[in-house]
Amino acid sequence: MGTRARRATHHRAHLRLRHRHLLLLLPLLLLLLLPPLSALLLRRANSLGRRCLPPAAGRRPLAGQRLSFSIVTLSDEGLSGRGVRGRSFRGVLAATARNKRAYAAAHGYGLAALPHGAVDPRRPPAWSKVLALRARLRRHHWLFWNDADTLVTNPDIALEEILFSVIGHSDFDASPDLILTEDINGVNAGLFFIRRSKWSERFLDTWWNHTSFVQFGSTKSGDNAALKHIVDHLSPEETQAHVRIAKMQCLFNSYPWVATWKSVHRLIFHPSTTWKGAYSDGDFMVHFAGLNDKRGWTSRILREMTH
Ligand SMILES: *[C@@H]1O[C@H](CO)[C@@H](O)[C@H](O)[C@H]1NC(C)=O
């Protein structure tokens, strides 16, 4: 072999090696780009064609009698700083309660903020939603429970529109009693509607009675697991008559999509669940479920809303 030929062979081998490097780099590059790109796209899900609330034509609010609604949430006093370690609720309650107060006032809804005294000290504070709702169930047609780490991000949307889009008619007496959303873990207890009825009273009593689910000392308090257990064990007939789960989680319970390994994994293996629930501009509500820096998230979203 001449010198030139040897050099050419050497060159080809070198190129092959470089190609192989590129082939290895490409998936790595994609893997690195996937999280920020996904965050960018999911945040724009609604402008990319996602529909959380059916288009305006179908958006008739519940007609006839004007129904009475109340948002029920935690008050901004007393509870501050009682959150689980690592999960800062300090400063979150005041900001989210202000946001709910403004929304309720604009639409003529009631707002009940659970006072410190209403929290049963024998259980993690999250359980007190059951008592708070039970105590107020007879005063309004519908109660809308809001965990403290939630914000109304599109105050133009009315609760009547949300309910109409799930129920499909505006006959209060023929309505189901419990309106939920579902995330990757099943039904979520952070935001839901409950109707004034005997069924709802019994349902809340049953929920409160699921004492074996009460959990201390972790980020989970057990109220959500108990709710999921009850809903999962209803007969199909009872579910059909009393429970509705919104088709789109983003109808009233969107979670910000944060680029962690867990969420990338979920995006790859459960793309449709991620798509239905990721917080995007225009969504009705955001819920900082599972996020640690709730205060940071609250002020970031509130800042974005005023711009
Ligand atoms: C809940 O528990 C209380 C006290 O044990 C009991 O009196 C009540 O009947 C229970 N209610 C339901 C709906 O399970």
The ligand as an ORCA input file, in Angstrom:
! r2SCAN-3c Opt
* xyz 0 1
  C     -68.757      8.039     60.996
  O     -68.303      7.712     62.268
  C     -69.185      8.099     63.315
  C     -68.533      7.824     64.645
  O     -67.978      6.529     64.669
  C     -70.529      7.351     63.138
  O     -71.435      7.732     64.153
  C     -71.100      7.663     61.765
  O     -72.263      6.921     61.547
  C     -70.090      7.399     60.676
  N     -70.651      7.881     59.420
  C     -70.458      7.328     58.242
  C     -71.194      7.896     57.090
  O     -69.694      6.409     58.077
*
